Amino acid sequence: MNPLRIRRAMVPAATFVAVFAVASGPAARSAATYRPRVDYQLNCQGCHLADGSGEAGRVPSLRGVLVPFAQIPAGRRYLIQVPGVSESSLSDRATAAVLNWMIQRLSDVPVPPHVVPFTTAEVARWRRIPLTNVAATRASVQRLVAAQTSSRARSTASRSTDKSPM
Ligand code: HEC
């Protein structure tokens, strides 16, 4: 690799580190969320509305899907590949930031601490592979989410039975 290309490749990584290093105080936090919020307002809000609730029958609400989908690989891929996300003019990095901002700000489902943030690399990997059938993919992700929720509920139930003194 020639030195110029190496330097160029290093710039975004350095910026990324700087943003996270600074993002500790309240003022810095608001600066870190400013860009994704504006990106959402300019690129997504027209259809999804300010609170992500969408428009019944036309644009699905984002409020119930972001957190459950972000917790399984197929759901994460869907969130990246859905046309509104994959075909926007936002860069991969800005897209990852918008998804992470949406999870924190537009979800009715509480965000568990183990939800892994989207990364630039993850967006880059999936956004260029188009979904052939959005509705079918969404339905299959929802089935996976439902299966996981019920198996979690079963294991919680059996754990509490184990612990029961009777
Ligand atoms: C022109 C209207 C429009 C714009 C702009 C738009 N979306 Fe969407 N979005 C939709 C529609 C309609 C769907 C339902 C799936 C489909 O038909 O593509 C959807 C689906 C989604 C979903 C999946 C929700 C689900 O329940 O399946 C996500 C996540 C999403 N959009 C995020 C975004 C983000 C982020 C942006 C901005 C970068 C954006 N959208 C821009 C209309 C839009």
Residues whose N, C-alpha, C, O or C-beta is under 5 A from the ligand:
A	BS01	HEC	N43 C44 C47 R58 V59 P60 S61 V65 L79 V82 P83 G84 V85 S88 V134 R138
